[in-house]
Amino acid sequence: MSDLRDLYQEVILDHGKRPRNFRKDESANRQARGYNPLCGDQLQLYLQVDAGGIVREASFQGSGCAISTASTSMMTQILKGKTEAEARELFDKFHELITGERPSGRLDQLDPADLGKLSVFAGVKEFPNRVKCATLAWHTLKAALDAKDEPVSTE
């Protein structure tokens, strides 16, 4: 357990300090804003989704705590090359990992290995006040995929 906690801290700190894909993508054809009013985390997510529904590029800008920034950074990395359906499935699995709540209609048991490196966030559910930090990017992703223009709030 100590090794997992150490890995979690290492990954969070690395992505928090040096987020990947941290830039505005002027050619994005999907975007959404996310905001966590409890702590002030905010982000703008940019996606390039091709005609076949494949996420070709994902990037973001914003400010937030290390968990929020790391979650967004890792999410943008894993999304590239995924279909919209795969991205939505990742949302469901990540949400279940963090909250313990199974999405309606899903009968199979979550295997954290399905999430690869994202599984390091499993420990966040032990800190309920940090769940919204970890899931902000994912709710913003869902809004971008749904092409919703209004800001997403984790309230």
SULWO-V626187 format. One record per residue. N is the residue number from 0. OMEGA is omega in whole degrees, -180 to 180 (none if undefined). Layout:
N;OMEGA / N;OMEGA
This chain:
0;180 / 1;179 / 2;179 / 3;179 / 4;178 / 5;179 / 6;178 / 7;-179 / 8;-179 / 9;-179 / 10;-180 / 11;-179 / 12;-180 / 13;-179 / 14;177 / 15;-179 / 16;-178 / 17;-177 / 18;177 / 19;177 / 20;-180 / 21;-179 / 22;174 / 23;178 / 24;-178 / 25;-178 / 26;179 / 27;177 / 28;172 / 29;175 / 30;179 / 31;177 / 32;177 / 33;-178 / 34;174 / 35;-176 / 36;-180 / 37;-177 / 38;178 / 39;177 / 40;177 / 41;179 / 42;172 / 43;-179 / 44;-180 / 45;178 / 46;167 / 47;179 / 48;-177 / 49;-176 / 50;178 / 51;178 / 52;179 / 53;178 / 54;-178 / 55;-179 / 56;177 / 57;179 / 58;-179 / 59;171 / 60;177 / 61;179 / 62;180 / 63;179 / 64;-178 / 65;-179 / 66;179 / 67;-179 / 68;-180 / 69;179 / 70;180 / 71;180 / 72;-179 / 73;178 / 74;-179 / 75;177 / 76;-174 / 77;-177 / 78;-174 / 79;-179 / 80;179 / 81;173 / 82;177 / 83;179 / 84;178 / 85;178 / 86;178 / 87;177 / 88;176 / 89;177 / 90;-178 / 91;-178 / 92;179 / 93;179 / 94;178 / 95;179 / 96;-174 / 97;-174 / 98;-175 / 99;-179 / 100;179 / 101;178 / 102;-180 / 103;178 / 104;-179 / 105;-175 / 106;-177 / 107;179 / 108;178 / 109;173 / 110;-178 / 111;179 / 112;177 / 113;-177 / 114;178 / 115;-177 / 116;179 / 117;-179 / 118;177 / 119;180 / 120;-178 / 121;-179 / 122;-178 / 123;-177 / 124;175 / 125;-179 / 126;-174 / 127;-180 / 128;179 / 129;-179 / 130;-180 / 131;177 / 132;-177 / 133;-175 / 134;-178 / 135;-179 / 136;-176 / 137;175 / 138;177 / 139;175 / 140;-179 / 141;179 / 142;179 / 143;179 / 144;179 / 145;-179 / 146;177 / 147;-177 / 148;-176 / 149;180 / 150;178 / 151;178 / 152;178 / 153;-180 / 154;none
